[in-house]
Amino acid sequence: EISLEQTRPIVARTSPDQYALPTPCSDWDVRALLNHLLGVLTMFRSLPAGEADLAALAGDPDLEVVDRGPRFGARGTGESIYVRDPDGLTVEFRAYD
């Protein structure tokens, strides 16, 4: 919710004549970056509060599972899944016991 609220004013200030402008991501113009950003925020919003449903993510037809397995991080060991979204960005989700 907080991410959506912080993003909303930025998106609202973006006009259609800016969509074709370049971004620091050299392969993406403003339109592609906004589409990706809003898609990811929507995906995160649909997750249960605080935890990623790794089985649901693995079964999502819009995501490609790149790697899966236990990984150690700042909160200890957790089951991790890397997925690639339709825009080609790879994102990690991790669930801790």
C-alpha positions in Angstrom: 0.0 0.0 0.0 2.8 2.4 0.9 4.6 1.8 -2.4 1.5 2.5 -4.4 0.8 5.7 -2.5 4.4 6.9 -3.0 4.3 6.0 -6.7 0.9 7.5 -7.5 2.0 11.2 -7.6 5.0 10.4 -9.8 2.9 8.5 -12.3 0.2 11.2 -12.2 2.8 13.9 -13.2 3.9 11.9 -16.2 2.3 13.1 -19.4 1.7 11.1 -22.6 4.3 13.3 -24.4 6.9 11.9 -22.0 6.2 8.2 -22.7 8.9 7.9 -25.5 11.6 9.6 -23.5 14.7 7.6 -22.4 15.3 6.4 -18.9 18.5 5.4 -17.0 17.5 1.8 -18.0 18.9 2.1 -21.6 16.6 -0.5 -23.0 13.4 1.1 -21.6 11.6 4.3 -22.4 9.3 5.9 -19.9 6.2 4.0 -21.1 8.0 0.6 -20.7 9.3 1.5 -17.2 5.9 2.7 -16.0 4.2 -0.4 -17.3 6.8 -2.6 -15.5 6.6 -0.6 -12.3 2.9 -0.7 -12.1 2.8 -4.4 -13.0 5.3 -5.3 -10.2 3.4 -3.1 -7.7 0.2 -4.8 -8.6 1.8 -8.3 -8.3 3.2 -7.4 -4.8 -0.1 -6.0 -3.7 -1.8 -9.3 -4.5 0.5 -11.3 -2.2 -0.6 -12.1 1.4 0.7 -9.6 3.9 4.3 -10.3 4.8 4.9 -13.5 2.9 5.2 -14.5 -0.7 3.2 -17.5 -1.8 5.9 -19.3 -3.7 3.7 -22.0 -5.0 1.3 -19.4 -6.5 4.2 -17.5 -8.0 5.6 -20.7 -9.6 2.2 -21.4 -11.1 1.6 -17.9 -12.5 1.4 -18.2 -16.3 2.9 -14.7 -16.7 6.1 -15.6 -14.8 8.9 -17.9 -15.8 10.6 -19.7 -12.9 14.4 -19.2 -13.3 15.7 -20.8 -10.1 14.3 -22.2 -6.9 15.8 -23.5 -3.7 16.9 -22.7 -0.1 19.0 -19.6 0.3 20.7 -17.9 3.3 20.1 -14.2 3.9 19.9 -11.5 6.6 16.9 -13.3 8.2 18.4 -16.8 8.0 17.6 -19.6 5.6 14.4 -19.4 3.6 12.9 -21.0 0.5 13.6 -18.7 -2.5 12.3 -18.5 -6.0 13.6 -16.4 -8.9 11.0 -15.5 -11.5 11.2 -13.6 -14.8 8.3 -11.3 -15.5 6.9 -10.6 -19.0 9.3 -7.6 -19.3 12.3 -9.8 -18.8 13.1 -8.6 -15.3 14.2 -11.3 -12.8 12.9 -10.9 -9.2 13.6 -13.0 -6.1 10.9 -13.9 -3.6 11.7 -15.6 -0.4 9.6 -17.2 2.4 11.1 -17.8 5.8 10.0 -20.5 8.3 
